[in-house]
């Protein structure tokens, strides 16, 4: 049983005990008083009994002010009975408890003190002038007031506990509702994140591969040398095969095979070699030999950044020389791609992708942002372009930095 339920039960039992005690003392007083004073005592006892029963019956409907009037009236009636018989003095004990429970403490003390003085006077009037006749009502009044105020405190604490429990249950219901909403939001966020991942991967792999195939095809259609044409067709076939493999990896969200086998050096070298062959340009690469294997997500982000930047060089730069550098810079890893091509105005990059393109740099920024990286672009028309990709240095599991 909870503390709130225990206090409610205790308060209920105390009220029942008060009622039983009042009824028993009233009966005793009437029976003993009738022998001394006759039927007037019985009539007075019946009147106060009717007042008592009426208050119990209408207790819940009276309200705080009505209950206060009822107990004060009951105390006045009890005091009025005392001169008829000293046995009615003890009837005041349960009434003192009701008074202390219903009215304010200062008023309760004043009413109790007045009735205690009346009780002592009645006892002295009937020849009971001993110290017990004085201490008895005083001690009884103190005990009654103490019990009543203690019971009132228990009821108040019980009400506070019930109110607190109601607020806790309400907060729990709100938390459950928020939890359900959070689950829905997380589910939607996961769906959106997966869509974004697919968009990035499709752009960084399939779109770049198709772009390469398209450029090679155009070059092959313009080529008159049969050997060169055959070489371009071989490159087209190799690019198509690689694109098919990449499409399967996108579906299964896997890292490229050349990453899983040897890190960044192999795929970066392959991409620069392919770029040099496609553009007939000088492409150099410089990779820090002391750079350890990085976390898979970091290596994939760097590789996708290189793919996107080199694809832009292939399609737009018309460069004669491209230099790629990969090195660690304190707590970051930096990939720099510099070309001497036609350059462009970085502020002219569209904020949103179009059917004609324009997704790459924005998508690359979003991909890098997910792992705490960044993208910097320096370029001017006719002055070439420098693209810098930075990611936090995150070595692979088991690798010593």
VEXDREN-2710 file (C-alpha; in Angstrom, 1 decimal):
% VEXDREN-2710
k/r/px/py/pz
1/UNK/0.0/0.0/0.0
2/UNK/1.4/3.4/-0.9
3/UNK/2.0/6.3/1.5
4/UNK/-0.9/8.2/0.0
5/UNK/-3.3/5.3/0.5
6/UNK/-2.1/4.7/4.0
7/UNK/-2.7/8.3/5.1
8/UNK/-6.2/8.3/3.5
9/UNK/-7.1/5.1/5.4
10/UNK/-5.7/6.5/8.7
11/UNK/-7.7/9.7/8.3
12/UNK/-10.8/7.8/7.5
13/UNK/-10.4/5.5/10.6
14/UNK/-9.8/8.6/12.8
15/UNK/-13.0/10.2/11.6
16/UNK/-14.9/7.0/12.3
17/UNK/-13.3/6.7/15.7
18/UNK/-14.3/10.3/16.6
19/UNK/-17.9/9.6/15.6
20/UNK/-18.1/6.4/17.6
21/UNK/-16.5/8.1/20.6
22/UNK/-18.9/11.0/20.4
23/UNK/-21.9/8.8/20.2
24/UNK/-20.7/6.5/23.0
25/UNK/-20.0/9.5/25.4
26/UNK/-23.3/11.1/24.5
27/UNK/-25.2/8.0/25.4
28/UNK/-23.3/7.6/28.6
29/UNK/-23.9/11.2/29.5
30/UNK/-27.6/11.0/28.8
31/UNK/-28.1/7.8/30.7
32/UNK/-26.3/9.1/33.8
33/UNK/-27.8/12.6/33.5
34/UNK/-31.4/11.4/33.3
35/UNK/-31.0/9.8/36.7
36/UNK/-30.0/13.1/38.2
37/UNK/-31.9/15.7/36.2
38/UNK/-34.7/13.8/34.6
39/UNK/-36.1/14.0/31.0
40/UNK/-34.8/17.5/30.2
41/UNK/-31.3/15.9/29.9
42/UNK/-32.8/13.3/27.6
43/UNK/-34.4/15.9/25.4
44/UNK/-31.2/18.0/25.3
45/UNK/-29.2/14.9/24.5
46/UNK/-31.7/14.0/21.7
47/UNK/-31.3/17.5/20.2
48/UNK/-27.5/17.4/20.1
49/UNK/-27.7/13.8/18.7
50/UNK/-29.9/15.1/15.9
51/UNK/-27.5/17.9/15.2
52/UNK/-24.6/15.5/15.2
53/UNK/-26.3/13.0/12.8
54/UNK/-27.5/15.9/10.5
55/UNK/-23.9/17.0/10.2
56/UNK/-22.6/13.5/9.4
57/UNK/-25.3/13.0/6.7
58/UNK/-24.7/16.4/5.0
59/UNK/-20.9/16.4/5.6
60/UNK/-19.8/16.2/2.0
61/UNK/-22.4/18.8/0.8
62/UNK/-21.7/21.4/3.5
63/UNK/-18.4/22.6/2.1
64/UNK/-15.6/24.1/4.3
65/UNK/-17.6/27.0/5.7
66/UNK/-20.7/24.8/6.3
67/UNK/-18.6/22.2/8.2
68/UNK/-17.0/25.0/10.3
69/UNK/-20.4/26.3/11.3
70/UNK/-21.6/22.8/12.1
71/UNK/-18.7/21.9/14.4
72/UNK/-18.8/25.3/16.2
73/UNK/-22.5/24.8/16.8
74/UNK/-21.9/21.3/18.1
75/UNK/-19.2/22.7/20.5
76/UNK/-21.6/25.4/21.7
77/UNK/-24.4/22.7/22.2
78/UNK/-21.9/20.5/24.1
79/UNK/-20.9/23.3/26.4
80/UNK/-24.6/24.1/27.0
81/UNK/-25.1/20.5/28.2
82/UNK/-22.2/20.6/30.7
83/UNK/-24.2/22.4/33.5
84/UNK/-26.8/19.7/33.3
85/UNK/-24.3/16.9/34.2
86/UNK/-20.6/16.8/34.7
87/UNK/-20.6/13.6/32.6
88/UNK/-21.1/15.8/29.5
89/UNK/-17.7/17.4/30.1
90/UNK/-15.9/14.5/28.4
91/UNK/-18.2/14.8/25.4
92/UNK/-16.2/17.8/24.4
93/UNK/-13.1/15.7/23.6
94/UNK/-14.1/14.5/20.1
95/UNK/-15.7/17.9/19.4
96/UNK/-12.4/19.6/20.2
97/UNK/-10.8/17.3/17.6
98/UNK/-13.4/18.3/14.9
99/UNK/-13.0/22.0/15.7
100/UNK/-9.2/21.8/15.4
101/UNK/-9.5/19.9/12.2
102/UNK/-12.0/22.2/10.5
103/UNK/-11.4/25.8/11.6
104/UNK/-8.1/27.8/11.6
105/UNK/-5.7/27.0/14.4
106/UNK/-6.0/30.4/16.3
107/UNK/-9.8/30.1/16.3
108/UNK/-9.6/26.5/17.3
109/UNK/-7.4/27.3/20.2
110/UNK/-9.6/30.2/21.3
111/UNK/-12.8/28.0/21.2
112/UNK/-11.1/25.1/22.9
113/UNK/-9.7/27.3/25.7
114/UNK/-13.1/28.8/26.3
115/UNK/-14.8/25.4/26.5
116/UNK/-12.0/24.0/28.7
117/UNK/-12.6/26.9/31.1
118/UNK/-16.3/26.1/31.1
119/UNK/-15.6/22.4/31.7
120/UNK/-13.4/23.1/34.7
121/UNK/-16.0/25.5/36.1
122/UNK/-18.7/22.8/35.8
123/UNK/-16.5/20.2/37.5
124/UNK/-15.8/22.6/40.4
125/UNK/-19.5/23.4/40.6
126/UNK/-20.3/19.7/41.1
127/UNK/-17.7/19.3/43.9
128/UNK/-14.9/18.0/41.7
129/UNK/-12.3/20.6/42.7
130/UNK/-9.2/18.3/42.7
131/UNK/-6.2/18.9/40.5
132/UNK/-7.4/16.1/38.2
133/UNK/-10.6/18.1/37.5
134/UNK/-8.3/20.9/36.2
135/UNK/-5.6/18.9/34.5
136/UNK/-8.0/16.4/32.9
137/UNK/-9.8/18.9/30.6
138/UNK/-6.6/20.7/29.8
139/UNK/-4.7/17.6/28.9
140/UNK/-7.7/16.2/27.0
141/UNK/-7.9/19.4/25.0
142/UNK/-4.2/19.4/24.1
143/UNK/-4.3/15.8/23.0
144/UNK/-7.5/16.4/21.0
145/UNK/-6.0/19.4/19.2
146/UNK/-2.7/17.6/18.6
147/UNK/-4.4/14.6/17.1
148/UNK/-6.6/16.7/14.9
149/UNK/-3.8/18.9/13.6
150/UNK/-1.7/15.8/13.0
151/UNK/-4.5/14.1/11.1
152/UNK/-5.0/17.3/9.1
153/UNK/-1.4/17.4/8.2
154/UNK/-1.6/13.7/7.0
155/UNK/-4.6/14.6/4.9
156/UNK/-2.8/17.5/3.4
157/UNK/0.3/15.4/2.6
158/UNK/-2.0/12.8/1.1
159/UNK/-3.6/15.4/-1.1
160/UNK/-0.2/16.7/-2.1
161/UNK/0.9/13.2/-3.0
162/UNK/-2.2/12.6/-5.1
163/UNK/-1.7/15.9/-6.9
164/UNK/2.0/15.1/-7.4
165/UNK/1.1/11.6/-8.7
166/UNK/-1.5/13.1/-11.1
167/UNK/1.2/15.5/-12.4
168/UNK/3.7/12.7/-12.8
169/UNK/1.2/10.6/-14.7
170/UNK/0.3/13.6/-16.9
171/UNK/4.0/14.2/-17.5
172/UNK/4.5/10.5/-18.3
173/UNK/1.6/10.6/-20.8
174/UNK/3.2/13.7/-22.4
175/UNK/6.6/12.0/-22.4
176/UNK/5.1/8.9/-24.1
177/UNK/3.5/11.2/-26.7
178/UNK/6.8/13.0/-27.2
179/UNK/8.5/9.6/-27.4
180/UNK/6.2/8.4/-30.1
181/UNK/6.6/11.7/-32.0
182/UNK/10.4/11.4/-31.6
183/UNK/10.3/7.9/-33.0
184/UNK/8.4/9.1/-36.0
185/UNK/10.8/12.0/-36.4
186/UNK/13.8/9.7/-36.2
187/UNK/12.2/7.4/-38.7
188/UNK/11.6/10.3/-41.1
189/UNK/15.1/11.6/-40.5
190/UNK/16.5/8.1/-41.2
191/UNK/14.6/8.0/-44.5
192/UNK/15.7/11.4/-45.5
193/UNK/19.3/10.6/-44.5
194/UNK/19.2/7.5/-46.7
195/UNK/17.7/9.4/-49.6
196/UNK/20.5/12.0/-49.2
197/UNK/23.1/9.2/-49.0
198/UNK/21.8/7.6/-52.2
199/UNK/21.7/11.0/-54.0
200/UNK/25.3/11.7/-53.0
201/UNK/26.5/8.2/-53.9
202/UNK/24.6/8.3/-57.2
203/UNK/26.2/11.6/-58.1
204/UNK/29.7/10.7/-56.9
205/UNK/29.7/7.3/-58.7
206/UNK/27.1/6.7/-61.3
207/UNK/26.8/10.2/-62.6
208/UNK/30.5/10.7/-62.8
209/UNK/30.9/7.4/-64.5
210/UNK/28.3/8.2/-67.1
211/UNK/29.9/11.6/-67.6
212/UNK/33.2/9.9/-68.3
213/UNK/31.6/7.5/-70.8
214/UNK/29.8/10.4/-72.5
215/UNK/33.1/12.3/-72.9
216/UNK/34.9/9.2/-74.2
217/UNK/32.1/8.5/-76.7
218/UNK/32.2/12.0/-78.1
219/UNK/36.0/11.8/-78.4
220/UNK/35.6/8.4/-80.2
221/UNK/33.1/9.8/-82.7
222/UNK/35.5/12.6/-83.6
223/UNK/38.6/10.3/-83.8
224/UNK/39.8/9.3/-87.3
225/UNK/42.7/7.1/-86.2
226/UNK/41.4/3.5/-85.9
227/UNK/44.0/2.6/-83.2
228/UNK/43.0/5.6/-81.1
229/UNK/39.3/4.9/-81.7
230/UNK/39.9/1.3/-80.4
231/UNK/41.7/2.6/-77.4
232/UNK/38.8/4.9/-76.6
233/UNK/36.3/2.1/-77.0
234/UNK/38.3/0.0/-74.6
235/UNK/38.2/2.8/-72.1
236/UNK/34.5/3.2/-72.6
237/UNK/34.0/-0.5/-71.9
238/UNK/36.2/-0.4/-68.8
239/UNK/34.3/2.7/-67.5
240/UNK/30.9/1.0/-68.2
241/UNK/32.0/-2.1/-66.3
242/UNK/33.3/0.0/-63.4
243/UNK/30.0/1.9/-63.3
244/UNK/28.0/-1.3/-63.2
245/UNK/30.1/-2.4/-60.2
246/UNK/29.7/0.9/-58.5
247/UNK/25.9/0.8/-59.0
248/UNK/25.8/-2.5/-57.1
249/UNK/27.9/-1.0/-54.3
250/UNK/25.5/2.0/-54.1
251/UNK/22.6/-0.4/-53.7
252/UNK/24.3/-2.3/-50.9
253/UNK/25.9/0.9/-49.4
254/UNK/29.4/-0.7/-49.5
255/UNK/32.7/1.0/-49.6
256/UNK/34.6/0.7/-52.9
257/UNK/36.7/-2.5/-53.3
258/UNK/40.0/-0.6/-53.8
259/UNK/39.5/1.1/-50.4
260/UNK/38.9/-2.1/-48.5
261/UNK/42.0/-3.7/-50.0
262/UNK/44.6/-0.9/-49.8
263/UNK/43.4/2.4/-48.6
264/UNK/43.3/5.7/-50.6
265/UNK/46.6/5.4/-52.5
266/UNK/45.3/2.9/-55.1
267/UNK/42.0/4.5/-56.0
268/UNK/43.5/8.0/-56.1
269/UNK/46.4/6.9/-58.3
270/UNK/43.9/5.1/-60.6
271/UNK/41.7/8.2/-61.0
272/UNK/44.6/10.5/-61.8
273/UNK/46.0/8.0/-64.3
274/UNK/42.6/7.8/-66.0
275/UNK/42.2/11.6/-66.0
276/UNK/45.6/12.0/-67.6
277/UNK/44.7/9.6/-70.3
278/UNK/41.3/11.2/-70.9
279/UNK/42.5/14.8/-71.0
280/UNK/46.0/14.1/-72.4
281/UNK/47.2/16.4/-69.6
282/UNK/50.0/16.2/-67.0
283/UNK/48.4/14.9/-63.7
284/UNK/50.7/14.4/-60.7
285/UNK/49.8/13.0/-57.3
286/UNK/51.6/13.3/-54.0
287/UNK/50.4/11.1/-51.1
288/UNK/51.9/11.3/-47.6
289/UNK/53.6/7.9/-47.1
290/UNK/53.2/8.1/-43.4
291/UNK/49.4/8.6/-43.5
292/UNK/47.8/5.6/-41.8
293/UNK/44.6/3.9/-42.8
294/UNK/41.6/6.0/-41.9
295/UNK/38.2/5.2/-40.7
296/UNK/36.1/3.8/-43.6
297/UNK/33.6/6.7/-43.6
298/UNK/36.5/9.2/-43.7
299/UNK/38.2/7.4/-46.6
300/UNK/35.0/7.2/-48.5
301/UNK/34.4/10.9/-48.0
302/UNK/37.9/11.8/-49.3
303/UNK/37.5/9.4/-52.2
304/UNK/34.1/10.9/-53.2
305/UNK/35.6/14.4/-52.9
306/UNK/38.4/13.5/-55.2
307/UNK/36.0/11.9/-57.7
308/UNK/33.8/15.0/-57.7
309/UNK/36.6/17.5/-58.0
310/UNK/38.4/15.5/-60.8
311/UNK/35.1/15.1/-62.6
312/UNK/34.7/18.9/-62.6
313/UNK/38.3/19.2/-63.9
314/UNK/37.6/16.7/-66.7
315/UNK/34.3/18.4/-67.8
316/UNK/35.0/22.1/-67.2
317/UNK/38.7/23.0/-66.5
318/UNK/40.4/22.4/-69.9
319/UNK/43.5/22.1/-67.8
320/UNK/47.0/21.1/-69.0
321/UNK/48.3/20.3/-65.5
322/UNK/46.6/19.0/-62.4
323/UNK/48.2/18.3/-59.1
324/UNK/46.6/16.2/-56.3
325/UNK/48.0/16.2/-52.8
326/UNK/46.9/14.1/-49.8
327/UNK/48.5/14.7/-46.4
328/UNK/47.8/15.0/-42.7
329/UNK/47.6/18.5/-41.1
330/UNK/47.7/18.0/-37.3
331/UNK/44.2/16.8/-36.4
332/UNK/42.9/16.9/-40.0
333/UNK/43.5/15.2/-43.3
334/UNK/43.6/17.4/-46.3
335/UNK/43.1/16.7/-50.0
336/UNK/44.1/19.5/-52.4
337/UNK/43.4/19.4/-56.1
338/UNK/44.9/22.3/-58.1
339/UNK/44.6/22.8/-61.9
340/UNK/45.7/25.5/-64.3
341/UNK/42.5/25.5/-66.3
342/UNK/40.0/28.2/-67.2
343/UNK/38.8/28.7/-63.7
344/UNK/35.4/30.1/-62.7
345/UNK/33.6/32.4/-60.2
346/UNK/32.8/30.3/-57.1
347/UNK/29.9/32.7/-56.2
348/UNK/28.1/31.6/-59.4
349/UNK/27.6/28.1/-58.2
350/UNK/23.8/27.3/-58.0
351/UNK/22.4/26.8/-54.5
352/UNK/20.2/24.0/-55.9
353/UNK/20.9/21.4/-58.5
354/UNK/19.4/21.5/-61.9
355/UNK/18.8/18.9/-64.7
356/UNK/21.9/20.3/-66.3
357/UNK/24.0/19.5/-63.3
358/UNK/25.3/21.7/-60.4
359/UNK/24.8/19.1/-57.7
360/UNK/28.4/18.1/-57.1
361/UNK/29.9/20.8/-54.9
362/UNK/26.7/21.2/-52.8
363/UNK/26.5/17.4/-52.3
364/UNK/30.2/17.2/-51.5
365/UNK/29.8/19.9/-48.8
366/UNK/26.8/18.0/-47.3
367/UNK/28.7/14.7/-47.3
368/UNK/31.7/16.3/-45.6
369/UNK/29.6/18.1/-43.1
370/UNK/28.2/14.8/-41.8
371/UNK/31.7/13.8/-40.5
372/UNK/32.8/17.3/-39.4
373/UNK/34.7/18.1/-42.6
374/UNK/34.7/21.1/-44.9
375/UNK/35.2/22.2/-48.5
376/UNK/37.1/25.4/-49.6
377/UNK/37.3/26.6/-53.2
378/UNK/39.6/29.2/-54.7
379/UNK/39.2/30.2/-58.3
380/UNK/39.0/33.1/-60.7
381/UNK/38.2/33.1/-64.4
382/UNK/41.4/32.4/-66.3
383/UNK/43.4/31.7/-63.2
384/UNK/42.7/28.0/-62.6
385/UNK/41.1/26.4/-59.6
386/UNK/42.2/25.0/-56.2
387/UNK/39.8/22.8/-54.2
388/UNK/40.6/21.7/-50.7
389/UNK/38.8/18.9/-48.9
390/UNK/39.4/18.7/-45.1
391/UNK/38.1/15.9/-42.8
392/UNK/38.9/15.1/-39.1
393/UNK/41.8/12.8/-38.7
394/UNK/40.2/9.5/-37.7
395/UNK/42.5/6.4/-37.9
396/UNK/41.0/3.0/-38.5
397/UNK/40.3/0.7/-35.6
398/UNK/43.5/-0.9/-34.4
399/UNK/45.7/1.7/-36.2
400/UNK/48.2/3.7/-34.2
401/UNK/48.1/7.4/-35.1
END
